Amino acid sequence: MSGGRISAVLVALATVLATRSVAHAQLTERPQPVLRRVPIQTPPQAVVSSRLIYMRRCPAGIGCVIRPGNEDSRADTSSIPNSQVTLTGFKQSDEIWQQVMTCMRATYAPFNIGITDVDPGNVPHFENIVGGRGSELSSDLANAGGVAPFTCDEIPNAITFTFDVYGPDADALCWTAAQETAHAFGLEHEYNAADPLTYLQGGPSMKRFQATDSPCGEFTETTCSCTGQATQNTYKHIVDMFGPGAPTAPTVSIQSPSSGKEVQPTFIVRINAMDDVAIDRIELWIDGVNTGLTAKMPPYRIAAPADVAQGPHTIEVKAFDVQGTPATATTDVTVGPPCTASNGCSGGDVCVIGVCVPGPDTPGGLGSFCTGNTECLSNNCIGDDMGNKACVESCELGNDSSCPEEFSCIAAGAGGVCWQTGGGGCCDAGRGHPAGPALLSLGVLLVVSRRGSRRRRRP
């Protein structure tokens, strides 16, 4: 390969970032995929050359023969080797191979791209060869997990490589294959541990192209070298090239209230929702009518309108992914009058500003011990000056009756929260929940004893 060929893979990260010619680094945890900048062989086209990725499993005992030349999967030619080479066969089991294929199909399911392991023959296609080791392809790829040619644009009929260096780890093989094939579509490495284009460890083992604007880079955030922009969006890039695939609905469920529950005006609907790419929004419907209320960021919580009449109602939540594919969940509730601090709530619920919410007996409920916001159903975990931390709910300052018994409304930042102040009953300190007058660690806060007691300001 002339001009764009770099004769040696650079393994020092500083050198990688300085040259930007070869995106390669070594980690002790896993060999990293590589991209190779090559001369543009075919000018970018208005329409993609193919919508098919051939996952070519190098057969044991035979291997895969690759000849040097311009990128052409139909002729088994690649710009990466200097001479004809043979990659040894894929050593993992049929079961692992099927897991890789299932993973690749799921990874590319949001797009109009087919994934096959049957040789398509002399028709345009992208090809990912799986097998062998990097050193068999080129001596400077000894520590690589895979390699792909790269020009910042689509490379028609590109051959990319996933080396058999991960053992029986189908997720790692799929991660690498997804990254290398995406390089052939013009995508760079990305600083997002959930995306196949990442170098980062610690994210989900099954990567999916993310519908978020994420920084480029391997081990640090960098500007994207192809566009000069600060971020890239892998999902948008691929869907703009190939179009959307068969819709895959998100999963959605109503966490609370449960079916048959008696609730109060402005009750909170808590929703669990997931999608393989991203949730766009969640809508709240009551009795078949769209309330116009939505949630767009987790944790998904929507307060029902105050004008919902007392009596039975059907609550429906509709989750939409970024392709507009819906999924629904429903529950039946009965709206009753507002609760009070001393009565009106059943089970483990307690009353906050006239609405029953999960209390200390419910994991993540008001007063439950926590270490972070995500452990609380309210998504609000705060602590006092003694290191006690608990899940809290917002309340009306100056109105202790807006909190349940054994709790007081204490200043926290610009508002107030219900904080347990002792006195026994359902929420005493013996149950492992914070108690007693406390200074909450959120800005200028107040120390409060029981309801109606004096307050003193601490500087």
Buried (B, 14 or more C-beta within 10 A) or exposed (E): BEEBBBEEBBBEBEEBBEEEBBBBBBBEEBBBBBBBBBEEBBEEEEEBBBBBBBBBBBEEEEBBEBEBBBBBBBEBBBBBBEEEBBBBBBEBEEEBBEBBBEBBBBBBBBBBBBBBBEEBEEEBBBBBBBBBBBBBBBEBBBBBBBBBBBBBBBBBBBBBBBBBBBEEBBBBBBBBBBBBBBBBBBBBBBBBBBBBBBBBEEEEEBBBBBBBEBBBBBBEBBEBBBEEEEBBBBBBBBBEBBEBBEEBBBBBBBBBBEEEBBBBBBBBBBBBBBBBBBBBBBBBBBEEEEBEBBBEEBBBBBBBEEEBEEEEBEBBBBBBBBBEBEBEBEBEBEBBEEBEBEEBBEEBBBBBBBBBBBBBBBBBBBBBBBEEEEBBBBBBBBBBEEEBBBBBBBBBBEEBBBBBBBBBBBBBEEEBBBBBBBBEEBBBBEBEBBBBBBBBEBEEBBBBBEBEEEEEEEE
